């Protein structure tokens, strides 16, 4: 029963990761993309690590998985904030689309 719960949690985590990746590709601007990935990655990692904990044989493995999750829990929002803050400081407006070709053209003009 515990193995089935582990498989379900891992499958849900993978599905949520896929949804976040689709949001990263489909959403129009940087802030929306960052929001989609920032929301899904913490829950995705929690579900996958919980599923792995269901399959774990020892308490040491579960403790390591908890430490990995705590590390991700603290670093993911900080990195999302740092990216959004730098984008805002460099003048990226909400709704402004970013394309690689436009960035290359701006560098060539300078």
C-alpha positions in Angstrom: 0.0 0.0 0.0 2.9 2.4 0.9 4.5 1.6 -2.5 1.4 2.5 -4.4 1.1 5.8 -2.5 4.8 6.5 -3.4 4.1 5.8 -7.1 1.1 8.1 -7.0 3.0 10.9 -5.3 5.9 10.6 -7.8 3.5 10.6 -10.7 1.7 13.7 -9.4 5.0 15.4 -9.0 6.1 14.6 -12.5 2.8 15.8 -13.9 3.1 19.0 -12.0 6.6 19.5 -13.3 5.3 19.0 -16.8 2.6 21.6 -16.2 5.3 24.0 -15.0 7.4 23.4 -18.1 4.4 24.0 -20.4 3.8 27.2 -18.5 7.4 28.2 -19.0 7.1 27.8 -22.7 3.5 29.1 -23.3 3.2 32.1 -21.0 4.0 35.5 -22.7 6.4 37.4 -20.4 9.1 36.8 -18.0 7.2 37.5 -14.8 4.4 35.1 -15.7 6.9 32.4 -16.6 8.7 32.9 -13.4 5.5 32.7 -11.4 4.5 29.5 -13.1 7.8 27.8 -12.5 8.2 29.3 -9.0 4.9 27.9 -7.8 5.1 24.5 -9.4 8.7 23.6 -8.5 8.3 23.6 -4.7 5.2 21.5 -4.8 6.7 19.2 -7.5 9.8 18.6 -5.5 7.7 18.0 -2.3 5.6 15.4 -4.1 8.5 13.6 -5.6 10.6 13.6 -2.4 7.5 12.4 -0.5 7.1 9.5 -2.9 10.7 8.6 -2.6 10.3 8.7 1.2 7.5 6.1 0.9 10.0 3.8 -0.9 12.8 4.4 1.6 14.1 1.6 3.7 15.8 3.5 6.5 15.3 6.6 8.6 18.6 8.0 7.4 17.3 8.1 3.8 14.1 9.8 4.9 16.2 12.4 6.9 18.3 13.1 3.9 15.2 13.6 1.8 13.7 16.0 4.3 17.0 18.0 4.3 16.9 18.2 0.5 13.3 19.4 0.6 14.2 22.0 3.3 17.1 23.3 1.1 14.7 23.5 -1.9 12.0 25.2 0.2 14.4 28.0 1.2 16.3 28.5 -2.0 13.5 28.4 -4.6 11.7 31.5 -3.4 14.9 33.4 -2.9 16.1 32.6 -6.5 12.7 33.6 -7.9 12.8 36.9 -6.0 16.4 37.6 -7.2 15.5 37.0 -10.8 12.3 39.1 -10.6 14.1 41.9 -8.7 17.0 42.0 -11.3 14.6 42.0 -14.2 12.7 44.9 -12.6 15.9 46.9 -11.9 17.1 46.4 -15.5 13.8 47.9 -16.7 11.8 44.9 -17.8 8.2 45.9 -17.8 5.2 43.7 -17.1 3.8 42.3 -20.3 7.0 43.0 -22.3 7.9 40.0 -24.3 11.5 38.8 -24.6 12.8 37.1 -27.7 16.4 36.0 -28.1 16.7 37.6 -31.5 15.7 41.0 -30.1 18.4 40.7 -27.4 21.0 39.8 -30.0 20.0 42.8 -32.2 20.3 45.2 -29.2 23.8 43.9 -28.4 24.9 44.3 -32.1 23.6 47.9 -32.2 25.7 48.8 -29.1 
